[in-house]
């Protein structure tokens, strides 16, 4: 479980007592990180169609209606609980906006989808392809995306998740451990291994700012 700051701990105690004001304060405190998660995991077909702010607004309303759920999860930190609700809201948004398109799109693209949400492999590939720096590489971004998608798919699933959570969602090591239900030491070891593997992948593709992935 994440060890919250004194401020978060006091707010969590109020939240467990059903205080909606505490929910608003906690949501505001973590809003930037929650927005980052939505932006990272948003299917690229919905860019420009689905505003992350709308997802967060729906998530806040959902959290307010599920306060009793948090009260019954003594071992879960408030941030991880909020992130879970935002993730569920994003899944619902994907299903609503894509619907029947998902099956047809999967026949044409290498993107994978799980429960209406693009996979971590696809999200990582999209994010990394967006880091290309030169105009010539930008023109070849689609081809590079598919190369990255294939290379990242070869990583162990849990290593991909650790990399996504630590580097792109910017969770702490203890939060990653809580989300994935593993020991903190294991989360740290897997993150270092995943970063090394990622850098090996990026060295094969010119134009990346490798220093961004020094962990």
VEXZA-26347 format. One line per 2 residues: number of its first residue (from 1); for each residue x, y, z of C-alpha. Coordinates in steps of 0.2 Angstrom, whole numbers. Example, Ala and Ser with C-alpha at 12.3 -4.5 7.8 and 13.67 -1.06 7.14 Angstrom:
BEGIN
1) 62/-22/39 | 68/-5/36
REM end
This chain:
BEGIN
1) 0/0/0 | 6/18/-4
3) 12/27/11 | 3/44/9
5) 9/61/15 | 2/67/31
7) -10/78/21 | -16/64/10
9) -18/53/25 | -30/65/34
11) -40/67/18 | -41/48/16
13) -48/47/34 | -61/60/30
15) -65/51/14 | -68/34/22
17) -80/43/33 | -90/49/18
19) -84/67/17 | -87/73/-1
21) -76/88/2 | -61/77/5
23) -65/68/-11 | -64/85/-20
25) -48/90/-12 | -40/73/-16
27) -46/73/-34 | -39/91/-36
29) -22/86/-28 | -20/71/-40
31) -29/79/-55 | -13/81/-65
33) -7/63/-64 | -25/57/-67
35) -25/68/-83 | -8/61/-88
37) -15/43/-87 | -30/47/-98
39) -19/56/-111 | -7/41/-111
41) -20/27/-113 | -32/36/-124
43) -34/27/-141 | -26/37/-154
45) -42/36/-165 | -51/46/-152
47) -38/61/-152 | -48/77/-155
49) -64/68/-151 | -63/64/-133
51) -57/77/-121 | -47/70/-106
53) -55/84/-95 | -72/76/-99
55) -66/59/-94 | -60/67/-77
57) -77/75/-74 | -86/59/-77
59) -74/50/-66 | -76/63/-52
61) -95/60/-52 | -92/41/-53
63) -81/42/-37 | -94/53/-28
65) -106/39/-31 | -95/25/-25
67) -88/32/-9 | -94/17/0
69) -83/6/-11 | -68/15/-5
71) -73/14/13 | -73/-5/11
73) -55/-5/4 | -44/-2/19
75) -28/-8/11 | -30/3/-5
77) -24/21/-6 | -35/35/-11
79) -24/39/-27 | -25/21/-33
81) -43/20/-30 | -46/36/-40
83) -35/30/-54 | -45/14/-55
85) -61/24/-56 | -54/35/-70
87) -47/19/-79 | -65/12/-79
89) -72/28/-85 | -60/28/-99
91) -64/10/-104 | -83/15/-104
93) -79/30/-115 | -69/19/-128
95) -84/7/-129 | -96/22/-131
97) -86/31/-145 | -79/16/-154
99) -92/3/-151 | -94/-8/-167
101) -78/0/-175 | -67/-10/-163
103) -69/-26/-172 | -66/-19/-189
105) -52/-8/-184 | -43/-23/-176
107) -43/-31/-193 | -34/-17/-201
109) -22/-12/-187 | -9/-20/-176
111) -17/-11/-161 | -24/-23/-148
113) -39/-19/-137 | -43/-27/-120
115) -61/-23/-113 | -62/-8/-125
117) -46/0/-120 | -30/0/-131
119) -16/-11/-124 | -1/-4/-115
121) 9/-10/-129 | 0/1/-141
123) 0/16/-129 | 19/14/-127
125) 22/13/-145 | 11/29/-149
127) 20/39/-135 | 37/34/-141
129) 33/37/-160 | 28/54/-155
131) 45/57/-148 | 53/57/-165
133) 62/73/-168 | 67/76/-186
135) 54/81/-200 | 60/65/-210
137) 56/54/-196 | 40/62/-192
139) 34/58/-210 | 39/40/-206
141) 30/40/-189 | 17/27/-194
143) 30/14/-200 | 40/17/-185
145) 25/15/-174 | 22/-3/-180
147) 41/-7/-178 | 39/-1/-160
149) 23/-10/-157 | 31/-26/-162
151) 47/-24/-152 | 37/-18/-136
153) 25/-33/-138 | 40/-44/-135
155) 43/-38/-118 | 36/-47/-103
157) 18/-40/-100 | 22/-35/-82
159) 38/-26/-87 | 28/-16/-100
161) 15/-11/-86 | 29/-6/-74
163) 37/5/-87 | 20/13/-92
165) 16/16/-74 | 33/23/-68
167) 39/32/-83 | 23/38/-92
169) 10/39/-79 | 24/45/-66
171) 18/34/-52 | 29/31/-37
173) 37/14/-35 | 26/10/-20
175) 10/15/-30 | 16/4/-45
177) 18/-11/-32 | 0/-7/-26
179) -7/-6/-43 | 1/-22/-49
181) 0/-31/-32 | 18/-35/-31
183) 32/-31/-18 | 40/-14/-20
185) 57/-22/-22 | 51/-32/-37
187) 43/-17/-44 | 59/-8/-43
189) 69/-22/-51 | 57/-24/-65
191) 57/-6/-69 | 76/-5/-71
193) 75/-20/-82 | 61/-13/-92
195) 71/3/-95 | 86/-6/-100
197) 76/-16/-113 | 67/0/-119
199) 84/9/-122 | 90/-7/-132
201) 74/-5/-143 | 77/14/-145
203) 95/12/-150 | 89/3/-166
205) 78/18/-172 | 87/35/-175
207) 80/51/-169 | 75/47/-151
209) 81/57/-136 | 87/42/-127
211) 92/52/-112 | 73/54/-108
213) 73/36/-103 | 87/35/-91
215) 75/30/-77
REM end
